Amino acid sequence: MKPNLSLLCDFYEFTMSYGYLKSGLGDKICHFDVFFRQMPDNGGFVIAAGLEQIIDFVKNLHFDESDIEFFRAKGLFDDEFLAFLKNFKFTGDIWAVREGEIVFANEPILSVRANAAQAQLLETFILLSLNHQSLIATKAARVALAAQGKPILEFGSRRAQGIDAALKGARAAFIGGVAGSACALADKIYGINSSGTMAHSWVQMFDSEFEAFKRYCEIYPHNAILLVDTYNAKSGVANAIKAFKEVLVPRGIEKFGIRLDSGDLCELSKYARAELDKAGLTQCQIIASGALDEFAIASLLQNGAQIDTFGVGERLITAKSSPVLGCVYKLVAVSENGTLVPKIKISESADKISNPHHKKLYRFFEQASGKALYDELYLADETPKHCHFERSEESTPIIKELLVPIFEKGRLVYEIPSLLQTRAYAKAQLALFDDGIKSLQNPKNYELRLSPNLQKLKKSLLEKVAR
């Protein structure tokens, strides 16, 4: 049975929802935007992920008898609110960017339109899902870019911060570009190919390293990846070569490899490659793991490391170098007597001032190259009529609306793609951007523009508050 996650919600969402109902505001239609303010790792892009879990949450959002008794025992809520929860069904609208979409700071990646009492109860789960999975998908994409086309395997389960972080992290990493995962349950649930070889304990269980390698090759002749650094990596390479030539080569098997997990991976990989080639095992793969991330991988390859596949664990599954994305859920408009009234959040920090009103987000592409040029936010009742750059007949832009309908009046209207489709979509979208935004160091800034009408509105609201 799937757990009921309806109480996976900050308690103040319930107290606010109750407060709206008691103040006659429960049915007031509100618009909320979800966005983040800063790029993780000071990077140039983010890959949106986590929408499928949000859809499942909203579809199944309900409060059972044990939930109602929990709230009754708090002594804060009356029977009217408990009845509201008991009969809860989301009846609003949600728009979002597709999973795998490339997004940037201050862009709405999900928008909610619903009555206040309902909209408030969605905040926590929407944020936790988008914050976590977008962060890990982005980290995985950065790692994959650093690897320059060499496969990345996600090895993070044992270092993940909890069960759901391991599973949803593996899912997000797959969207971001990893080729597979060490987690068997991620394979069963999501179809992410799982694979594994051996730990040092396998080698230690036998009287000699060679005996351990030989036995492993005999048991798994078509999946023999030998961990060579239990005692000494160089002697481990020699024993691996001996086991391959004694067990696998006579059988015509050519698919096998070694794994390096410690030491100077660059120099050891060069040494191993030379020894393997000298032994005629040119097809033998070299896999490296051990505290790797995009920066370490980029450095290894820059220095000529002879590594075919990278296993990346804790620094990916925890996004260790920049572990918080920081999506927020901000009110941007409310309905007053049939008129939509914009709302704005003010702060002494300029980057925390929100963009008001219900909006649409568009991406502009150069037709000749197909590359993304910039994004622009418009008021929802606006349609892009012009483009703010000089163009010729050879470079006419094309325009894509990024926020697509997910729920309409509580009904799911979005067809959820498969995970493989989402992964392919993310890869295809990232390819549409200039290489400068993908740089690990000092990436190129991608521009988000505000339409003239939105700029004017934002300025007027700031001036009004200042008065």
C-alpha positions in Angstrom: 0.0 0.0 0.0 1.2 3.5 -0.8 1.6 5.7 2.3 -0.7 8.6 2.7 1.6 11.6 2.5 -1.1 14.3 3.0 0.5 15.2 6.4 3.9 15.6 4.9 3.3 19.3 5.2 4.5 22.1 7.5 2.0 22.5 10.3 1.6 26.2 9.6 0.0 25.4 6.2 -2.9 23.9 8.2 -3.1 26.8 10.6 -3.1 29.3 7.7 -5.7 27.3 5.8 -7.9 27.2 8.9 -7.3 30.9 9.4 -8.4 31.7 5.9 -11.6 29.8 6.3 -12.4 31.5 9.7 -11.7 34.9 8.1 -13.9 34.3 5.1 -10.9 34.1 2.8 -10.9 30.3 2.2 -12.6 30.6 -1.2 -10.5 33.5 -2.4 -8.7 32.5 -5.6 -5.0 32.9 -5.3 -2.0 32.5 -7.6 1.3 31.1 -6.3 4.6 30.8 -8.3 7.4 28.4 -7.5 10.9 29.6 -8.4 14.5 29.6 -7.1 16.8 32.6 -6.8 20.3 31.2 -7.1 22.0 28.6 -9.3 23.5 25.6 -7.4 27.3 25.4 -7.7 27.2 28.9 -9.2 26.3 27.0 -12.4 24.7 28.1 -15.5 21.5 26.1 -15.6 19.1 23.9 -13.7 17.1 20.8 -14.9 13.6 20.7 -13.5 12.6 17.4 -12.0 10.1 16.1 -9.5 6.8 16.9 -11.4 5.6 13.3 -11.6 5.7 12.9 -7.8 3.8 16.2 -7.4 1.1 15.0 -9.8 0.7 11.8 -7.8 0.5 13.7 -4.5 -2.2 16.1 -5.8 -4.2 13.3 -7.3 -4.2 11.3 -4.1 -4.4 14.2 -1.6 -6.9 13.2 1.1 -7.2 13.0 4.8 -8.3 9.7 6.4 -9.9 9.2 9.8 -6.5 8.9 11.6 -5.5 12.3 10.1 -8.8 13.9 11.3 -8.3 12.5 14.8 -4.7 13.8 14.8 -6.0 17.3 14.0 -8.9 17.0 16.5 -6.4 16.1 19.2 -4.4 19.3 18.6 -7.3 21.3 20.0 -6.8 24.1 17.4 -9.4 23.4 14.8 -13.2 23.3 14.8 -15.5 20.8 13.3 -16.0 22.9 10.1 -12.3 22.7 9.3 -12.2 19.0 10.1 -15.1 18.4 7.7 -13.2 20.5 5.1 -10.2 18.2 5.4 -12.3 15.0 5.5 -14.0 16.0 2.2 -10.9 17.6 0.6 -10.4 17.4 -3.1 -8.1 19.7 -5.1 -10.2 21.7 -7.6 -7.7 24.2 -8.8 -5.3 24.6 -11.7 -1.6 23.9 -12.0 0.9 24.8 -14.7 4.5 23.6 -14.8 7.5 23.2 -17.0 8.0 19.7 -18.2 10.4 17.5 -16.3 13.7 17.7 -18.0 13.2 21.4 -19.0 16.2 23.7 -18.6 15.3 26.5 -16.2 16.9 29.6 -14.6 16.7 31.7 -11.5 13.6 33.7 -10.9 11.5 31.8 -13.5 8.3 30.2 -12.4 8.8 26.5 -12.8 5.3 25.7 -11.4 2.2 27.9 -10.8 -0.9 27.1 -8.8 -4.3 28.8 -9.1 -6.7 27.6 -6.4 -8.7 28.9 -3.5 -6.6 29.9 -0.6 -7.5 27.1 1.7 -6.5 24.5 -0.9 -3.5 26.2 -2.4 -1.7 26.6 1.0 -1.8 22.9 1.6 0.3 22.1 -1.6 3.3 24.2 -0.7 5.5 21.9 1.3 5.3 18.8 -1.0 5.7 20.8 -4.2 8.8 22.5 -2.8 10.4 19.4 -1.4 9.9 17.5 -4.6 11.1 20.2 -7.0 14.0 21.2 -4.7 15.4 17.8 -4.2 15.0 16.2 -7.6 15.9 19.3 -9.6 19.1 19.7 -7.6 20.2 16.1 -8.1 19.2 16.1 -11.8 21.3 19.2 -12.3 24.3 17.8 -10.4 24.1 14.6 -12.6 24.0 16.7 -15.8 27.1 18.6 -14.7 28.9 15.4 -13.9 27.8 13.9 -17.2 29.1 17.0 -19.1 32.4 16.8 -17.3 32.8 13.2 -18.3 32.7 14.2 -22.0 30.4 11.3 -23.1 31.9 8.6 -20.9 29.2 6.7 -18.9 28.4 7.8 -15.3 27.0 5.3 -12.8 25.1 6.5 -9.7 26.7 4.8 -6.6 25.0 6.9 -3.9 22.4 4.9 -2.1 24.5 4.1 1.0 25.4 7.7 1.5 22.0 9.2 0.6 20.2 11.1 3.4 17.4 8.6 3.8 15.4 6.0 1.8 13.4 8.5 -0.3 16.6 10.5 -1.0 18.3 7.4 -2.4 15.4 6.4 -4.6 14.2 9.8 -5.8 17.9 10.8 -6.1 18.5 7.8 -8.4 15.5 8.8 -10.5 16.6 12.4 -10.7 20.2 11.5 -11.5 18.9 9.3 -14.4 17.0 12.3 -15.8 20.2 14.3 -15.5 22.2 11.8 -17.6 23.6 8.9 -15.5 23.7 5.6 -17.4 22.7 3.4 -14.5 22.5 3.0 -10.7 23.9 0.6 -8.1 20.5 0.6 -6.4 18.4 -2.5 -7.2 15.2 -1.0 -5.9 15.6 2.0 -8.2 15.9 -0.5 -11.1 12.7 -2.3 -9.9 10.6 0.8 -9.4 11.9 3.1 -12.2 13.6 0.7 -14.7 17.0 2.3 -14.2 19.5 -0.4 -15.1 21.3 -1.6 -11.9 24.7 -3.2 -11.9 27.4 -4.1 -9.4 30.6 -5.9 -9.1 32.3 -6.6 -5.8 33.5 -4.9 -2.6 36.9 -5.3 -0.9 35.3 -7.9 1.4 35.0 -10.3 -1.5 38.7 -10.2 -2.1 39.5 -10.5 1.6 37.3 -13.6 1.9 39.8 -15.6 -0.2 43.3 -16.8 0.6 44.7 -14.7 -2.2 43.6 -11.9 -4.4 44.2 -14.0 -7.6 41.9 -16.7 -6.2 39.2 -14.1 -5.5 39.5 -12.7 -9.0 39.5 -16.1 -10.6 36.5 -17.3 -8.8 34.5 -14.2 -9.6 35.4 -14.6 -13.3 34.2 -18.2 -13.1 30.8 -17.2 -11.5 30.2 -14.1 -13.6 32.1 -14.6 -16.9 29.9 -12.0 -18.7 30.0 -9.4 -15.9 33.5 -9.6 -14.5 34.6 -6.2 -13.1 37.4 -6.7 -10.7 38.2 -4.3 -7.8 42.0 -4.1 -7.9 42.9 -1.9 -4.9 42.2 -4.0 -1.9 45.9 -4.4 -1.1 48.0 -2.8 -3.8 46.5 -1.5 -7.1 49.5 -2.4 -9.2 49.7 -6.0 -8.0 45.9 -6.0 -8.3 46.1 -5.1 -12.0 48.6 -8.0 -12.5 46.3 -10.5 -10.7 43.3 -9.2 -12.8 45.2 -9.7 -16.0 46.1 -13.2 -14.9 42.5 -14.1 -14.0 41.2 -12.7 -17.3 43.7 -14.6 -19.4 43.2 -17.8 -17.5 39.4 -17.8 -17.3 37.8 -15.5 -19.8 40.1 -15.1 -22.8 40.1 -18.9 -23.6 36.3 -18.7 -23.8 36.4 -15.8 -26.3 34.9 -13.4 -23.8 36.0 -9.8 -24.4 33.7 -7.9 -22.1 35.3 -7.4 -18.7 37.0 -4.7 -16.7 38.7 -3.4 -13.6 37.7 -0.8 -11.0 39.9 1.6 -9.2 38.5 3.1 -6.0 41.4 4.8 -4.2 44.8 6.3 -4.7 46.0 8.5 -7.5 43.3 7.6 -10.0 44.9 9.4 -12.9 48.3 7.8 -12.6 46.9 4.4 -11.7 44.5 4.4 -14.7 47.5 5.2 -17.0 49.5 2.4 -15.4 46.6 0.0 -15.7 45.9 0.9 -19.3 49.5 0.4 -20.3 49.7 -3.0 -18.5 46.3 -4.2 -20.0 47.3 -3.2 -23.5 50.7 -4.8 -23.1 48.9 -8.0 -22.2 46.7 -7.8 -25.3 43.6 -6.9 -23.3 42.9 -3.6 -25.1 39.2 -4.1 -24.8 39.3 -4.3 -21.0 37.4 -1.3 -19.4 38.7 0.8 -16.6 36.1 2.1 -14.1 36.9 4.6 -11.4 35.1 5.6 -8.3 35.8 7.2 -4.9 34.8 10.7 -3.9 34.2 11.9 -7.5 32.2 14.8 -8.8 32.2 17.0 -11.9 35.3 18.9 -10.8 37.3 15.8 -10.0 36.3 14.1 -13.3 37.1 17.2 -15.3 40.5 17.3 -13.7 41.2 13.6 -14.3 40.4 13.8 -18.0 42.3 17.0 -18.4 45.3 15.3 -17.0 45.0 12.3 -19.4 43.4 9.7 -17.1 42.6 6.5 -18.9 39.2 5.9 -17.5 36.2 4.6 -19.4 33.4 4.8 -16.8 32.9 6.8 -13.6 31.0 5.7 -10.5 29.8 8.7 -8.6 28.3 8.4 -5.2 28.0 10.7 -2.2 28.9 13.9 -4.0 26.1 13.3 -6.5 23.4 11.9 -4.3 23.8 14.6 -1.8 24.8 17.4 -4.2 27.6 17.9 -1.6 29.2 21.0 -3.1 25.9 22.9 -3.2 23.2 21.0 -1.3 20.3 23.4 -1.4 18.3 24.7 -4.5 16.0 26.9 -2.5 12.7 26.9 -4.5 10.1 29.1 -2.8 6.3 29.3 -3.1 5.2 32.9 -3.3 1.8 34.5 -3.6 1.7 36.6 -6.9 -2.0 37.5 -7.3 -5.4 37.2 -5.7 -8.9 37.6 -7.1 -11.0 40.6 -5.8 -14.6 40.8 -7.1 -13.6 39.1 -10.3 -10.5 41.2 -10.9 -7.0 39.8 -10.5 -5.0 41.9 -8.1 -1.2 41.5 -8.3 0.9 40.9 -5.2 4.6 41.4 -4.7 7.1 40.4 -2.0 9.5 43.2 -1.0 12.9 42.8 0.4 16.0 44.8 1.1 17.8 42.2 -1.0 17.0 42.9 -4.6 17.2 39.2 -5.5 14.3 38.4 -3.1 11.8 40.9 -4.7 9.3 38.7 -6.5 7.8 39.2 -10.0 4.1 39.9 -9.5 0.9 38.7 -11.1 -0.2 35.6 -13.0 2.4 35.1 -15.8 3.5 33.1 -18.8 7.1 32.1 -19.5 8.4 32.0 -23.1 11.7 30.8 -24.5 13.0 32.4 -27.7 15.2 30.5 -30.1 17.2 31.5 -33.1 15.7 29.7 -36.1 18.9 29.4 -38.1 20.9 27.7 -35.3 18.0 26.4 -33.1 19.8 27.7 -30.1 18.0 29.3 -27.1 18.5 33.1 -27.0 16.7 34.2 -23.8 13.6 33.7 -21.8 10.9 36.3 -21.2 8.1 36.6 -18.7 4.8 38.1 -19.8 1.6 38.9 -18.0 -0.8 36.0 -18.6 -3.1 38.0 -20.9 -0.2 39.1 -23.1 1.1 37.4 -26.2 4.7 38.0 -27.4 4.4 40.4 -30.4 8.1 41.2 -31.0 11.6 40.1 -30.1 14.1 42.2 -28.4 17.1 41.6 -30.6 18.3 42.5 -34.1 17.6 39.9 -36.6 17.8 39.2 -40.3 15.7 37.0 -42.6 18.3 34.2 -41.9 17.8 34.4 -38.1 14.1 34.6 -37.3 13.3 33.5 -33.7 10.9 30.7 -32.8 9.0 30.9 -29.5 8.1 28.2 -27.0 5.7 28.5 -24.1 7.3 26.7 -21.1 4.5 26.5 -18.6 2.0 23.8 -19.7 -1.3 22.9 -18.1 -1.1 20.0 -15.6 -4.4 20.2 -13.7 -7.5 22.1 -14.8 -10.2 22.5 -12.2 -8.7 19.6 -10.3 -8.6 17.2 -13.3 -5.3 15.9 -14.6 -4.9 17.0 -18.2 -1.2 16.3 -18.7 0.1 13.0 -20.1 3.0 11.9 -18.0 5.9 10.7 -20.1 8.0 7.7 -19.3 11.3 8.2 -17.4 13.2 7.3 -20.5 11.3 10.0 -22.5 12.0 12.5 -19.7 15.7 11.7 -19.7 15.8 12.1 -23.5 13.9 15.3 -23.3 16.4 16.8 -20.8 19.3 15.8 -23.0 17.7 17.3 -26.1 16.8 20.6 -24.3 20.3 21.0 -22.9 21.8 20.7 -26.3 19.8 23.7 -27.4 21.9 26.0 -25.2 25.2 27.7 -25.8 28.1 25.8 -24.4 28.9 28.8 -22.3 26.1 28.1 -19.8 27.3 24.5 -19.4 30.8 25.5 -18.2 31.7 24.3 -14.8 33.6 27.5 -14.0 32.3 31.0 -14.6 29.4 29.9 -16.9 27.8 32.4 -19.3 24.7 34.2 -17.9 21.4 33.3 -19.6 19.0 36.2 -19.7 15.6 36.3 -18.2 13.7 39.4 -19.5 10.4 40.9 -18.3 7.9 42.2 -20.8 7.5 46.0 -20.8 4.1 45.7 -19.2 5.4 43.4 -16.4 8.3 45.8 -15.8 5.9 48.7 -15.6 3.6 46.8 -13.2 6.5 45.8 -11.0 7.9 49.3 -10.9 4.5 50.7 -9.9 4.0 48.2 -7.1 7.5 49.0 -5.7 6.7 52.7 -5.8 3.4 52.2 -4.2 5.0 50.3 -1.3 7.7 52.9 -1.0 5.0 55.6 -0.4 
